Amino acid sequence: MTSSTQRITTILNLVNAQNEGFMGHLHLSLVDWDEPSRTAHYTYTVEPWGKNPAEILHGGMTASLFDMVMGITGHALSEATFTPTVQLQVQYLKPVPLSVTLHFTVKITSITKTLITATSEAWVNDEKSMIVATASATYHQGF
């Protein structure tokens, strides 16, 4: 296991060990990490607590999940103690039903002395050709 894989796993374990609050509900799983391409694949099972009045995944949940998977991946490649979000942009393409597996691919597109940038796509179940949302983000790594 590479050191960045170990860092991603350690961060995920810390997030998944939370027993209360918002973080206590996010049970993300790392499926794959390709260090040379700086690309990760995560999954999350959509649960009813994250729904909106239309009985689909709330858009804020989608944004939070993107922020988590891109932030975890970027942080794992950083020397910084803390990598706060500078900007997050999400494009919602299709509704996400409840009780499905939501997949995320994350690509770290650049790392500079102070910033990490990432892009991500999300799809439902094994239908990778049907993207439900995309996102990009920038994280600060000066802390």
C-alpha positions as CSV (number, residue, x, y, z in Angstrom):
1,M,0.0,0.0,0.0
2,T,1.4,3.4,-1.0
3,S,1.7,6.2,1.6
4,S,-1.0,8.2,-0.2
5,T,-3.3,5.2,-0.1
6,Q,-2.6,4.8,3.6
7,R,-3.3,8.5,4.1
8,I,-6.7,8.2,2.2
9,T,-7.6,5.1,4.3
10,T,-6.6,6.8,7.6
11,I,-8.7,10.0,6.7
12,L,-11.7,7.8,5.7
13,N,-11.4,5.8,8.9
14,L,-11.5,9.0,10.9
15,V,-14.5,10.3,9.0
16,N,-16.4,7.0,9.2
17,A,-15.6,6.7,12.9
18,Q,-17.6,9.8,13.7
19,N,-20.7,8.8,15.7
20,E,-22.6,12.1,15.7
21,G,-23.4,15.1,13.6
22,F,-23.2,15.3,9.9
23,M,-19.9,13.4,9.6
24,G,-21.4,10.5,11.5
25,H,-23.7,9.8,8.6
26,L,-21.1,9.8,5.8
27,H,-19.9,6.2,5.3
28,L,-17.7,6.6,2.3
29,S,-15.6,3.7,0.8
30,L,-12.5,3.9,-1.2
31,V,-12.8,1.5,-4.2
32,D,-9.5,2.4,-6.0
33,W,-6.6,4.8,-6.0
34,D,-4.2,5.2,-8.9
35,E,-1.3,7.3,-7.6
36,P,0.4,8.0,-10.9
37,S,-2.7,9.6,-12.4
38,R,-3.8,11.0,-9.0
39,T,-7.3,9.5,-9.5
40,A,-9.5,7.9,-6.9
41,H,-12.9,6.1,-6.9
42,Y,-15.2,6.2,-3.9
43,T,-18.7,4.9,-3.2
44,Y,-21.5,6.1,-0.9
45,T,-24.9,4.4,-0.3
46,V,-27.6,7.0,-0.5
47,E,-29.7,6.9,2.6
48,P,-33.1,8.3,3.3
49,W,-31.9,10.8,5.9
50,G,-30.2,12.8,3.0
51,K,-33.4,13.2,1.0
52,N,-35.2,16.4,0.0
53,P,-39.0,16.9,-0.2
54,A,-38.9,15.4,-3.7
55,E,-37.7,12.1,-2.2
56,I,-34.3,12.3,-4.0
57,L,-30.8,13.1,-2.7
58,H,-30.7,16.7,-1.5
59,G,-28.4,18.9,-3.6
60,G,-26.5,20.0,-0.5
61,M,-25.7,16.4,0.3
62,T,-24.4,15.9,-3.2
63,A,-22.2,19.0,-2.8
64,S,-21.0,17.8,0.6
65,L,-20.1,14.4,-0.7
66,F,-18.1,16.0,-3.6
67,D,-16.3,18.2,-1.1
68,M,-15.5,15.2,1.0
69,V,-14.1,13.0,-1.7
70,M,-12.1,15.7,-3.4
71,G,-10.9,17.1,-0.1
72,I,-9.8,13.7,1.2
73,T,-8.0,12.9,-1.9
74,G,-6.2,16.3,-2.1
75,H,-5.4,16.2,1.6
76,A,-3.8,12.8,1.2
77,L,-1.3,14.2,-1.3
78,S,-0.6,17.3,0.8
79,E,2.0,17.9,3.5
80,A,-0.4,20.4,5.2
81,T,-2.2,19.7,8.5
82,F,-5.5,21.2,7.2
83,T,-6.7,21.8,3.6
84,P,-9.9,23.9,3.8
85,T,-12.1,24.4,0.8
86,V,-11.5,27.7,-1.1
87,Q,-14.2,27.1,-3.8
88,L,-16.6,24.3,-4.8
89,Q,-18.6,24.3,-8.0
90,V,-21.3,21.6,-8.6
91,Q,-23.3,20.9,-11.8
92,Y,-26.4,18.9,-11.1
93,L,-27.3,16.8,-14.2
94,K,-29.9,14.2,-13.1
95,P,-31.7,13.4,-9.8
96,V,-30.1,10.9,-7.5
97,P,-32.7,8.4,-6.2
98,L,-32.5,7.0,-2.6
99,S,-31.0,3.6,-1.7
100,V,-28.5,3.5,-4.6
101,T,-24.8,3.3,-4.7
102,L,-23.3,6.7,-5.7
103,H,-19.9,6.4,-7.3
104,F,-17.4,9.3,-7.5
105,T,-14.2,9.5,-9.5
106,V,-11.8,12.2,-8.3
107,K,-8.9,13.6,-10.3
108,I,-6.4,15.9,-8.6
109,T,-5.6,18.2,-11.5
110,S,-2.9,20.4,-9.9
111,I,-0.9,20.9,-6.7
112,T,1.0,24.1,-6.1
113,K,2.7,25.4,-3.0
114,T,-0.6,26.7,-1.6
115,L,-3.5,25.3,-3.7
116,I,-4.8,21.9,-4.7
117,T,-7.4,21.7,-7.5
118,A,-9.6,18.7,-8.3
119,T,-12.5,17.6,-10.5
120,S,-15.0,14.8,-9.9
121,E,-17.9,13.0,-11.5
122,A,-20.7,11.1,-9.9
123,W,-22.8,8.2,-11.3
124,V,-25.4,5.8,-9.9
125,N,-24.9,2.1,-9.5
126,D,-22.8,0.6,-12.3
127,E,-24.0,3.0,-15.0
128,K,-20.8,5.0,-15.4
129,S,-22.0,6.4,-18.7
130,M,-24.9,8.2,-16.9
131,I,-23.2,11.0,-15.0
132,V,-25.6,12.5,-12.4
133,A,-23.4,15.4,-11.3
134,T,-19.9,16.9,-11.8
135,A,-17.8,19.2,-9.6
136,S,-14.6,21.1,-9.3
137,A,-12.9,22.4,-6.3
138,T,-9.9,24.3,-4.9
139,Y,-8.3,23.6,-1.5
140,H,-5.7,25.7,0.4
141,Q,-2.7,23.8,1.7
142,G,-0.9,26.5,3.6
143,F,-1.9,25.4,7.1
